[in-house]
Amino acid sequence: MSQFLAALIASGTILAIVLATDLGRRRVTTMRMLRSVIAVAVVIVIFVHSFPTQGNDLSLQLVGVGTGLICGLIAGALLPAYRSRSGELYTVGGLGYALVWIVLSLGRVLFAYGAEHWFAEGLVRFSIDYRISGADTYANAFVFMSLAMVLARTASLMARTRKLKGEGTAAVEAPLSETNAR
């Protein structure tokens, strides 16, 4: 399977699951929060074939993790949570939230396509110059970025829902973040 096709399948799967479970007004459940994590875990099992650690391989993969954490926190901030009058917890995923996931998914797919069609020679030169062992390292960096993004979004959501549970009825029908209040 080509790097582009693998990136397309992996990114498309994660994007579809995240958007299907988070867009609009959605009740917060354990399964809802775990669904995205499970999807990324399955993607890792299917698409991560090795764990290169030569040269700067580990550094590049850690850059993927760091980028994912930052983007996941941004996505989490764009997913406001509140308690309904009945006491159930809900989130409201809007356009900004969707755009963060769409842009990053498209970026991964475009990079994979470009690596095969637009800048293959430049990427080989870059890999040699910076001691990156090959396509598996880049693929892993993107998969780990997805995992870190999902985990950071989930942790952010869990922290906000814990806070709402602790506030009791004071947070009824009031958004937790300013994003939803506008």
C-alpha positions in Angstrom: 0.0 0.0 0.0 1.4 3.4 -0.9 2.1 6.0 1.8 -0.6 8.2 0.3 -3.2 5.6 0.4 -2.3 4.6 4.0 -2.4 8.3 5.0 -5.8 8.7 3.3 -7.3 5.7 5.0 -5.9 6.5 8.4 -6.7 10.2 8.4 -10.1 9.7 6.8 -11.1 7.1 9.4 -10.0 9.2 12.4 -11.6 12.3 11.0 -14.9 10.6 10.3 -15.1 9.1 13.8 -14.1 12.3 15.5 -16.6 14.5 13.6 -19.4 11.9 13.8 -19.0 11.7 17.6 -18.3 15.4 18.4 -20.1 17.7 16.0 -23.3 19.3 17.2 -24.7 18.9 20.7 -23.6 15.6 22.0 -24.0 13.9 25.4 -20.7 13.1 27.1 -20.4 9.4 27.7 -17.4 7.2 28.5 -17.8 5.3 25.2 -18.0 8.5 23.2 -14.7 9.6 24.6 -13.1 6.2 24.1 -14.4 5.7 20.6 -11.8 8.1 19.0 -9.0 6.6 21.2 -9.9 3.1 20.0 -10.0 4.2 16.4 -6.5 5.6 16.6 -5.3 2.5 18.4 -6.6 0.4 15.6 -4.9 2.7 13.0 -1.6 2.2 14.9 -1.9 -1.6 14.8 -2.7 -1.5 11.1 -0.3 1.2 9.9 2.7 1.2 12.3 5.0 -1.6 11.1 8.2 -0.5 12.8 9.5 2.0 15.3 12.6 3.5 13.8 15.0 5.0 16.3 18.2 5.6 14.2 19.6 9.1 13.6 16.8 11.7 14.1 13.9 9.2 13.7 12.9 9.4 17.3 13.1 13.2 17.3 10.8 13.5 14.3 8.3 11.1 15.9 8.4 13.2 19.0 7.7 16.3 17.0 4.6 14.5 15.7 3.5 13.8 19.3 4.1 17.4 20.4 2.2 18.8 17.4 -0.6 16.5 18.2 -0.8 17.5 21.8 -0.9 21.2 20.9 -3.5 20.7 18.2 -5.6 18.4 20.5 -5.6 21.1 23.2 -6.7 23.7 20.6 -9.5 21.3 19.4 -10.5 20.6 23.0 -10.7 24.3 23.7 -13.1 24.6 20.8 -15.4 21.9 22.2 -17.3 23.7 25.0 -19.0 21.6 27.7 -22.1 22.3 29.8 -24.6 20.6 32.2 -28.2 20.4 31.0 -31.1 21.1 33.3 -31.5 17.3 33.7 -27.9 17.2 35.0 -26.4 15.4 32.0 -23.2 16.7 30.5 -23.1 17.8 26.8 -20.6 19.3 24.4 -21.2 21.5 21.4 -18.8 20.9 18.5 -19.0 23.6 15.9 -17.3 24.8 12.7 -14.0 25.9 14.4 -13.7 22.4 16.0 -14.4 20.7 12.7 -11.9 22.9 10.9 -9.0 22.0 13.2 -9.6 18.3 12.5 -10.2 18.8 8.8 -7.1 21.0 8.2 -4.8 18.6 10.1 -6.2 15.6 8.3 -5.9 17.2 4.9 -2.3 18.3 5.8 -1.3 14.7 6.5 -2.9 13.5 3.3 -1.3 16.3 1.2 2.1 15.6 2.7 1.8 11.9 1.9 0.7 12.7 -1.7 3.5 15.3 -2.0 6.1 12.8 -0.7 5.2 10.5 -3.6 4.5 13.0 -6.4 5.6 16.6 -5.7 8.7 16.6 -3.6 9.9 13.0 -3.4 13.5 14.0 -4.3 13.6 16.9 -1.9 12.3 14.7 0.9 15.0 12.1 0.2 17.6 14.8 0.4 16.1 16.2 3.6 16.0 12.7 5.1 19.7 12.1 4.3 20.7 15.5 5.5 18.9 15.1 8.8 19.5 11.4 9.3 15.8 10.2 9.0 15.7 6.6 8.0 12.6 6.7 5.7 8.9 6.6 5.1 8.1 4.6 8.2 9.4 7.4 10.4 7.2 10.0 8.6 4.2 7.7 8.7 4.7 7.0 12.4 5.1 10.8 13.2 1.7 11.4 11.6 0.0 8.5 13.3 1.5 9.4 16.7 0.4 13.0 16.0 -3.2 11.7 15.5 -3.0 9.7 18.7 -1.7 12.6 20.8 -4.3 14.9 19.3 -7.1 12.6 20.3 -5.7 11.9 23.7 -5.2 15.7 24.4 -8.7 16.4 23.2 -10.1 13.6 25.4 -8.1 14.7 28.5 -9.2 18.3 28.0 -12.8 17.2 27.8 -12.5 15.0 30.8 -11.0 17.8 32.9 -13.9 20.1 31.9 -16.6 17.5 32.6 -15.0 16.8 36.0 -15.2 20.5 36.8 -18.8 20.6 35.7 -19.7 17.6 37.9 -18.1 19.3 40.8 -20.0 22.5 40.2 -23.4 20.8 40.5 -26.4 22.8 39.5 -24.4 26.1 39.3 -23.4 25.2 35.7 -26.9 24.3 34.5 -27.4 25.4 30.9 -24.3 27.7 31.0 -21.4 27.1 28.7 -18.1 26.4 30.3 -16.1 28.4 27.8 -16.6 31.8 26.2 -16.6 30.1 22.7 -20.1 28.8 23.2 -21.4 32.1 24.8 -21.0 34.1 21.6 
